[in-house]
Amino acid sequence: GSPLTTEERRLRDKKHLNDITAARLPPLHHSPAKLLSIEESIAIQIQQKEAYEEMQGKLAAQKLAERLNIKMLRFEPEGEASMQYREVRDED
């Protein structure tokens, strides 16, 4: 037979898949892949690495605090806490 064009071959394969299965590909919710320059790719990788390391640091600090049973409290030497200990004097 005559060779099929790629479009005809794709339609034939799609029709064959429709005949043998009811499964369908999910709709594409995101934009298709896009080519990035090396500089853009490196910048994204560095940004992702920094975010990952920051998250790992927070998680490690949280686990350490839980293991040592440390409670983090606010410390305000000049704030409300110092006001509690002052004597109230009447000017009269």
C-alpha positions as CSV (number, residue, x, y, z in Angstrom):
1,G,0.0,0.0,0.0
2,S,0.9,3.6,-0.2
3,P,2.7,5.1,2.8
4,L,0.4,7.0,5.2
5,T,1.1,10.5,6.3
6,T,1.8,11.1,9.9
7,E,-1.6,12.7,10.4
8,E,-3.4,9.7,8.8
9,R,-1.3,7.3,10.9
10,R,-2.2,9.3,14.1
11,L,-5.9,9.2,13.3
12,R,-5.8,5.5,12.6
13,D,-3.9,4.8,15.8
14,K,-6.4,6.9,17.8
15,K,-9.4,5.1,16.2
16,H,-7.8,1.8,17.1
17,L,-7.3,2.9,20.7
18,N,-10.9,4.1,20.8
19,D,-12.0,0.6,19.6
20,I,-10.0,-1.4,22.2
21,T,-10.3,0.8,25.3
22,A,-12.7,3.2,27.0
23,A,-9.8,4.9,28.8
24,R,-9.2,8.5,28.0
25,L,-6.3,10.8,28.8
26,P,-7.1,13.4,31.3
27,P,-7.5,17.0,30.0
28,L,-4.3,19.0,30.0
29,H,-4.7,21.5,32.9
30,H,-1.3,23.1,32.6
31,S,0.4,24.7,29.7
32,P,2.6,22.5,27.6
33,A,6.3,22.2,28.3
34,K,8.3,25.2,27.4
35,L,12.0,25.5,26.5
36,L,14.1,27.5,28.9
37,S,17.5,28.9,28.4
38,I,20.3,27.5,30.6
39,E,20.4,30.7,32.6
40,E,16.7,30.5,33.4
41,S,17.0,26.8,34.3
42,I,19.9,27.4,36.7
43,A,18.1,30.3,38.3
44,I,15.0,28.2,38.9
45,Q,17.1,25.3,40.3
46,I,18.9,27.6,42.7
47,Q,15.6,29.1,43.8
48,Q,14.1,25.7,44.4
49,K,17.3,24.5,46.3
50,E,17.2,27.6,48.6
51,A,13.5,27.0,49.3
52,Y,14.1,23.3,50.0
53,E,17.0,24.0,52.3
54,E,15.0,26.7,54.2
55,M,12.1,24.2,54.6
56,Q,14.5,21.5,55.8
57,G,16.0,23.9,58.3
58,K,12.6,24.8,59.8
59,L,11.6,21.1,60.0
60,A,14.9,20.2,61.7
61,A,14.5,23.1,64.2
62,Q,10.9,22.0,64.9
63,K,11.9,18.3,65.4
64,L,14.8,19.4,67.7
65,A,12.5,21.6,69.8
66,E,10.0,18.8,70.1
67,R,12.8,16.3,71.2
68,L,14.2,18.7,73.7
69,N,10.8,19.8,74.9
70,I,11.6,23.5,74.3
71,K,8.8,26.0,74.3
72,M,9.4,29.3,72.4
73,L,8.0,32.3,74.2
74,R,8.1,36.0,73.3
75,F,10.7,38.0,75.2
76,E,9.9,41.7,75.5
77,P,12.1,43.3,78.2
78,E,10.7,46.7,77.6
79,G,7.2,45.6,76.7
80,E,4.2,44.4,78.7
81,A,6.1,42.0,81.0
82,S,8.1,44.8,82.5
83,M,4.9,46.8,83.2
84,Q,3.6,44.0,85.4
85,Y,6.2,44.5,88.1
86,R,6.1,48.3,88.4
87,E,4.4,49.7,91.4
88,V,1.4,51.9,90.9
89,R,1.7,55.1,92.9
90,D,-1.0,57.6,93.5
91,E,0.2,61.2,92.9
92,D,-2.1,62.6,95.5
